[in-house]
Every structure is written in C-alpha cells, then in structure tokens.
Amino acid sequence: MKYNKKGFTLIELLVVIAIIGILSGIVLVSLGGARANARDARRQSDIRQLSTAMELSYNDSNAYLTSTTMLTVIGTYLPAVPRDPGTGTPAYNWIDNAGSAQDYCSYANLEKSATAGNKILFLAGPGGVRERTVADAFTPTLADCE
C-alpha cells in the first residue's frame, strides 16, 4: 500500500503555531516602550496646550485663572482640559494658586524612567514648559514652575 501524503501533520501545525506565538510575544513586549513614549508625548502636548490656553487667558484679563484643583476648562481657549492617556497614574496635577493670580503650575508625571529613586516631571507655568528630574518624594510648588 502506498500512501499519498497531502497536507501537514498535526505536529507540524503545532510547531508552526508555537513559533508564531513566541515571535508575536517578543514583538508585543518590544512595543511596550514605544507605547509609553507615545503616552509621554501626549502628556507633554496636553501640558503645552494647557500652558498656551493659560497665557491666552492671561492676555485677556491680566491674571491667570485661579483654582485649588485641576481646571476643567480655560475660557474659550481650552473648552475641556485633556484627560491623561494612561490609567490615571501618572496623571495631570495642579498646584493650588488661589492666593496668586499671577502664578500657576500644572505638571504631569512622565513614564520614562529616570535613575532609581527619581521621577521625571513635565512642568508648565508662567516661565514656560520644561522637563525636570526630581526625587520620588518631591512635590512641586508654584515657585518650581516659574
């Protein structure tokens, strides 16, 4: 009896599926860093938008908007403050400026890693926007954003 072999055996199919699974797992893990960088870029863009809206608002009234918590709207310049692209941590933060209409400070904790025991903040204030590496326990003040 002569058997004509047409197609693949079960073992061959399982080996191919396993190889594809391993390769796709490697690709997904390597994309994790790119996703974190994309979220950080979005955070920086959002903080820049907030800073621009605050400056435009300042030009209208010669004072910054004051609030004890994160603003939800900045006049007609920013109808809705963007939400953090992550899961809430890191998140956008606002320093209470209720006592000073000539100051404001908003910042985002970035995901990109600094040295051990440090974090990277992206700060916006009257002095512009900038990135700053600080200790994990550091909490910015209005003076840090000038």
C-alpha positions in Angstrom: 0.0 0.0 0.0 1.2 3.4 -1.0 0.1 6.4 1.0 0.0 9.8 -0.7 0.8 12.4 1.8 -1.1 15.6 1.2 -1.1 18.5 3.8 0.6 18.9 7.1 0.6 16.6 10.2 -0.8 17.8 13.5 2.8 18.0 14.9 3.9 20.3 12.1 1.0 22.6 12.6 1.5 22.8 16.4 5.2 23.6 15.9 4.4 26.5 13.5 1.7 27.8 15.8 4.2 27.8 18.7 6.8 29.6 16.7 4.3 32.3 15.7 3.2 32.7 19.3 6.7 33.1 20.5 7.5 35.7 17.8 4.3 37.7 18.5 5.1 37.7 22.2 8.5 39.2 21.5 7.1 41.9 19.3 4.4 42.9 21.8 6.9 43.2 24.6 9.2 45.3 22.5 6.3 47.7 21.6 5.7 48.4 25.3 8.4 51.0 25.4 7.1 52.7 22.3 3.6 52.9 23.8 5.0 54.5 27.0 6.9 57.1 24.9 3.7 57.8 22.9 1.8 58.4 26.2 4.5 60.7 27.4 4.5 62.7 24.2 0.7 63.1 24.6 1.2 64.3 28.2 3.7 66.8 27.1 1.4 68.1 24.3 -1.5 68.3 26.7 0.5 70.3 29.2 1.7 72.6 26.4 -1.9 73.2 25.3 -2.9 74.0 28.9 0.0 76.4 29.2 -0.9 78.2 25.9 -4.5 78.5 27.0 -3.5 80.0 30.3 -1.3 82.5 28.6 -4.1 83.5 26.2 -6.4 83.8 29.2 -3.8 86.0 30.9 -3.6 88.3 27.9 -7.4 88.9 28.2 -7.6 89.7 31.9 -4.0 90.3 33.0 -4.4 87.5 35.6 -4.2 83.7 35.4 -7.2 81.6 36.3 -7.1 80.5 39.9 -8.2 77.2 41.4 -7.5 74.9 44.2 -7.9 71.8 42.0 -7.1 70.9 38.4 -9.0 73.2 36.0 -11.7 71.6 33.8 -12.0 74.4 31.3 -9.9 77.5 30.4 -12.3 80.0 28.9 -12.8 79.6 25.2 -9.2 78.7 24.7 -9.4 75.2 26.1 -13.1 74.0 26.4 -12.1 70.8 28.1 -8.8 70.0 29.8 -7.5 66.8 28.2 -7.5 63.6 30.2 -4.4 61.7 30.9 -3.8 58.9 28.3 -2.7 56.4 30.9 -4.8 54.8 33.5 -4.7 57.7 35.9 -1.2 57.2 37.1 0.8 59.1 36.1 -1.8 61.9 36.0 -2.0 65.7 35.4 -1.7 67.7 38.5 -2.4 71.3 39.5 -0.8 73.4 42.3 -3.3 75.5 44.3 -2.8 79.1 43.1 -5.9 80.6 44.8 -3.7 83.1 46.6 -1.9 84.3 43.5 -3.5 85.3 40.2 0.0 86.0 38.8 1.2 82.3 39.0 0.1 78.9 38.1 1.7 75.4 37.9 0.5 72.3 36.2 2.5 69.2 35.7 2.5 65.6 34.5 4.5 62.6 35.8 6.1 61.0 32.8 6.6 57.3 32.5 10.1 57.4 31.0 12.4 56.2 33.6 15.0 58.3 35.4 17.6 56.9 37.8 16.5 54.9 40.8 14.6 56.9 43.3 13.8 59.7 40.8 10.9 60.6 38.6 10.6 62.9 35.6 8.0 65.8 35.7 6.9 67.9 32.8 6.1 71.3 34.3 4.1 74.3 33.0 4.0 77.7 34.5 4.4 81.4 33.7 8.1 80.7 32.9 7.1 78.2 30.2 7.2 74.4 30.0 10.1 72.2 30.9 11.1 68.7 31.9 12.7 68.1 35.3 14.1 65.1 37.1 13.3 65.1 40.8 13.3 62.8 43.8 10.4 60.4 44.1 9.2 62.2 47.2 9.4 65.7 45.6 6.1 67.7 45.3 6.4 70.8 43.1 5.3 74.3 44.4 4.3 77.4 42.4 8.0 78.5 42.6 9.1 75.4 40.8 7.1 76.4 37.7 8.4 80.0 37.4 
